[in-house]
Structures are given as structure tokens and as C-alpha cells.
């Protein structure tokens, strides 16, 4: 009995396992069939864009060629920008895409679209292929075109808008700098009129002349100061001389010179002395009576002695006179030096004022020259800046109309066949 039950159970298990195996095979075949059917019913839509290897210019080409590595970076950047959230979000906002109700069918429509959209460069050429595969061929074409249009609007056309904004900024900057240049020219003109030298050469000559006048005034001042101090020293020496004159000894040679120029001595005393000596000599030679000769000779001798005494007295008078004359000469020299010192002192003070005046004038001219040169340099810098702005503005006015680097060659069409 037990063996019969065991045999029945074994048969039941075998049948059960057979049924389960059949169901598994059928399910697997059904899944494969459904996958094959689902794959066979998907459609791929493609759009093509031209991505130029170099920036396009109308008149002013960029200097140098774009390296291959730079172009690869540019292509990769464009792919990432096309699949960026802000481009895909803009694509999902298009009316035709809203009709597809992607946001209702997918929890994260932007993430889903980022996974579905594909962009690459077949053959590493300048052609970017944008594609999407879907069961619905119209949906595939609509999504591809929406993404491409959003990419062109948000990225490619934004470059032109950026250039237009840059051009407006340049126009505004040019207007402001033009006003600055006019104002700077007015400032420079006013300064030139104030300084009386619109020509830089004329101002340079004025500066050189002012410096020379200042140097000449300094030289005159220092000369007067030297003369003043020299006069002070001479006056000090002369003022000490009168005390020394009291004990001044007059040499015999000076006395002889004074006597030779003294009328009393030369015209009176010397002739009388000579006459008496001549008479005395004649008496001694003629040999008159001894009594008479001795008495007459004695008188003549007394006359000679008297005249000699008068000459000695006259020499002392002349000695004193020489002392007085020298003292008077020293006093006169002192008075002259005092007067000269006073005049030189006044001239020194006037010269000092003139030096200060010329110094102020020279500093003013130098300061004016520096200020004028600084303002002229600033005007040149503003002019150069204005020319640079005008050059960039004019080039941008031309190049803003150049074809963009990325262009749509072919939009996506609704695929007719099945992938």
C-alpha cells in the first residue's frame, strides 16, 4: 500500500514539474517575442547640424588657426550644451512637445529626455547628428526638432545676442569716453591759457628761462652775501686801527717824503739853511779880519742852528700831521665801509627777496609744466582708449553679421520605415 501511494505521488510530481517547465518555456518565448516586436516597432529620427572647425569672420579673421584638440573640445562642449538641462527644459516647453504629454508619462521628463537624446559626430567630421528612437515616429521627430531648436535658440543664437549686448556696451562706453575726451581737452585748453603756453615747446622754454633766472638770482645773492661779509671783516679791522695809530711810528723815509712835499720846508727853511751855510763857507774861505770873521761866523752859525732847529720842529709837525692824516684816512675808510656795509646789506635783503620770488616763479612754472604734461598724457591715454573702443566697435559691427559657427543643415523628419 505504501509503495502504491509513493508511486502515485512520484507521478504527480513529475507531471507538476513538466507543467511548470512548459509554462516557463512559454513565458520565455512570449517575452522574447514581445521584446522582438517592441524592438521592431521603434523608429529613429535624425537632425544634422554643421559645426565649423573655425570661427567664421567676414572681414577681420582671427589670428592663427584653431588646433585640432581645441576643435574636439568645442565639439564635446556643444554636445554637452545640447543635452544640458536648460536646453532640454526649453525643448519640453514647446507647444508640439506639450501635446505629447511627456511630463505625464515620466516622473523626470528632463532626465528621461537626456537619456533618450543622442548627439555625436560621425567620422569626426564637422557634422553633428542629433537623434532619438521611439515607438512613435512623429514623437521621435518632434522631440529631436524641439531639442535642436532649443539648442539653436538658447546656445547658438545666444552668442549673437551676447555680441549685440557687447556692441551696445561698446557704443555706450564710446559715448562716455568721448565726453571724457572733450572734457579733458577743455581742461587742457584752460590750463594752457592759464599758464600762457599752449605749445609744449613754449612751456619748456618758459621753464628753462625761469630756472635760469632763479639760478642768476641765487648767484647775485651769494655774491652780495660774500661782499657783505668781506666788508664786515674789513670794517672790523679798520675800527681797531685808530687805537694802534696812537703809538704809530712814522719812518724817516716817510718824513723825508713829507718834507720834500712841504712848502715851508722846501721853500723857506731849506733855502734859508742853504743860504746861511753858503755865507758861512764864504766867510771861512775869504779870510776876513779875525774879529769880524769870528763874530759874523758865529752869527751865521747861530742862524744855521736856528734853521736846523726849525727844521727839526717842522719834521715833528709833519710827523704829527702824517699821524693825523693816516687817522683821518682810517676814519674816512671806516665811514666808507660802514656806508658800503649798509648799502650791501640792503642789496642783500633785496636779493634774498628776489631769490624767493624767482624760486616761487620757477616752482610755479615747473608745477604748471608737470600738471600740463600729466593732463596731456591723460588726454593721450583717453584718445588711445577711444580709438581702441572705436576699432573694436567697428569690427564688431561688421562681424556681428557673420554666419554662426553652428548651423542647422537638416531638421528631423518623421521616419517612415522601422528600425
Buried (B, 14 or more C-beta within 10 A) or exposed (E): EEEEEEEEEEEEEEEEEEEEEEEEEEEEEEEEEEEEEEEEEBBBBBBBBBBBBBBEEEEEEEEEEEEEEEBEEBBEEBBEBBBBEEBBBBBBEBEBBEEBEBBEEBEEBBEBBBEBBBBBBEEEEBBBBBBBBBEBBBBBBBBBBBBBBBBBBBBBEEEEEEBEEBBEEBBEBBEEBBEBBEEBBEEBEEBBEEBEBEEEEEBBEBBEEBBEBBEEBBEBBEEBBEBBEEBBEBBEEBBEBBEEBEEEEBEEEBBEEBBEEBEBBEEBBBEBBEBBBEBBEEBEEEEBEEEEBEEBBEBBBEBBEEBBEBBEEBBEBBBEBBBEEBBEEBBEBBEBBBEBBEBBBEBBEEBBEBBEEBBEBBEEBBEBBEEBEEBBEBBEEBBEBBEEBBEBBEBBEEBEEBEBBBBBEEBBBEBEEEE
